Amino acid sequence: MTSSPAAASSPLLEIDSVDKHFGGVAAVSDLTMSVEVGSVAGLMGPNGAGKTTLINLISGLLPSDSGAIRFAGVDIQRSQAHVIAAQGIARTYQNVRLFSGMTVLEQVMAGCYIRRGTSLWASFLGLPKSRTAYKAMERHALELLERVHLGHRAHLLAETLSYGEQRRVEIARALGTNPRLLLLDEPTAGMNVQESSEIGNLVHSLRDGGLTVLMVEHNVRLLKDFCDYVTVMNFGRLLAQGSPSECIAHPDVQAAYFGKSADAERIRARR
Amino acid sequence: MQPLVDFWNAYRSTLTFALVNSFFALSTYAVLSVGILSFATVTFAAFGGFLGVRLVLQTGIDPLLALPAAAAAGALLSYVIALIFLRLESHWMALASLALILITRVLIINVPGTGGVNGLSVPVTLPFFMFALVLLVAIIIFWRLSASWYGIAARAVREDAAVASTLGIAPRRIQTVAFVISGAVGGLGGMLLALALQYLSPDTYFVNIAFTMIAAVVLGGSYHWAGAIIGAAVFTALPVIAQAIIPEFQDVANGVVLLLIMIFLPRGLIDPRAIRLHFAARKAVAQAPRDATSPAAGGAP
């Protein structure tokens, strides 16, 4: 399909013919896409299309087999996950992965660890400067929680919250790292229409604050309303790229989502 | 007054060993708190113990001065061990640390200066309150660790190392720090054990310490440093108390208690999460009448 309009600056995230195989299965194969600075990019595709694998490749949880992944012009393909996070990529998880036994505020503080602005020694010794920095960071974490409308839940154990609230805690935790690129893996799964729209609005306000967002999403309405452009994957490959309505109307995308007999044959052949 | 004196005379040595075992439990807790099951504490203890005792025998310095040396020796060794062991997956790490204990014993028998199979007598000791004082210092250190940024990072790494890494927390680095803390506290404990026993043999630092300490941390709870200390106290005192009350029960007392704990309190006696949930539940009950009048709140946990 059409590539995004020639941007004046280079894209924030470039994925260049990336491959990832699990044994004989190609989870991601020869995928090329990019995410422009200050945009909300959507990533869609049927189950097993390789969307989460791609997110794992970008965030460094999995090494890719070949190809290149560049973030703000820097090659991050071989970097460790914590280095990638330090460069400004944060993420959430499809199946919410909060830390057990921590309060909501502590989860977000864990996200803020990276920019604590004090050494572990100073923090251990409880030096006044370090304490002030900690207090400031705690206030910042509370602000982030206010942003996802969870300020009143700050001191509860995160695992006692509802599913939708836990997803928002994850977003606040990711924002704690002060990222330039936020990867959201199905942020509205299991949410009702109103909650989904709230997430969409949150994503827009984050973008207006200068953040770039790449979100895996199935909700067609949300993609149409909130994404600037969409990439569609199927069987690890690029299926379509372009504006949300273009992509959703694309016959290949329709076929991938709603099925054709030819697709059924291909799925069977792969098993 | 007399009963108190009697109690003191009868149980002073038990209390001393409870204090010493607290160090081993804390050492085990230090690595468990970042999600690593390691028995290497025994090796750190042996290294710190023998090195500290040799130092005292060779130079005649005050045993109190040998304590920092033992801690430093343990820390140094644990750093080297961490570099090698942190490459291993969790269960292999546990097995490797068990192998390390076996190697340690062979080394103690063969390395000159350790007394070999005959053992080594330790002519010095410390008064009881010094043991307690050193433990107090260790407690302060663990309290500060858990209250600092390290504590947040450690809990994150323990609960989910992959997620922690995507938040910019380097799991390996945090685990290496944990190992060094474990080594320092283990080395310290090793020296204190030497001073309490006043005799060292190749069997002093062996698997029995490892198993007792893992059991102590499981019983006390591996989510808070206080759990390690309480667990160590219970496991030191239990066989002694059992012997005084029902002698036949002594050998199985620890095993039975451990089984009961694992079945009924799998997270141990000191469980911050359970305590928080308990308070949250009480708060919820207290607020229930108010919430009932305003159902708009919705989605209550």
Interface residues (C-beta under 8 A of the other chain):
Chain A: S59 G60 L61 Q80 A81 H82 I84 A85 A86 A90 R91 Y93 R97 F99 S100 G101 M102 T103 E106 M109 A110 G111 Y113 I114 R116 T118 L120 S123 F124 L125 G126 Y134 L156 L157 T160 L161 S162 G164 E165 R173 A174 G176 T177
Chain B: R144 L145 A147 S148 W149 Y150 I152 A153 R155 A156 E159 D160 A162 V163 A164 S165 T166 L167 G168 I169 A170 P171 V177 Y223 P272 R273 R276 L277 A280 G299 P301
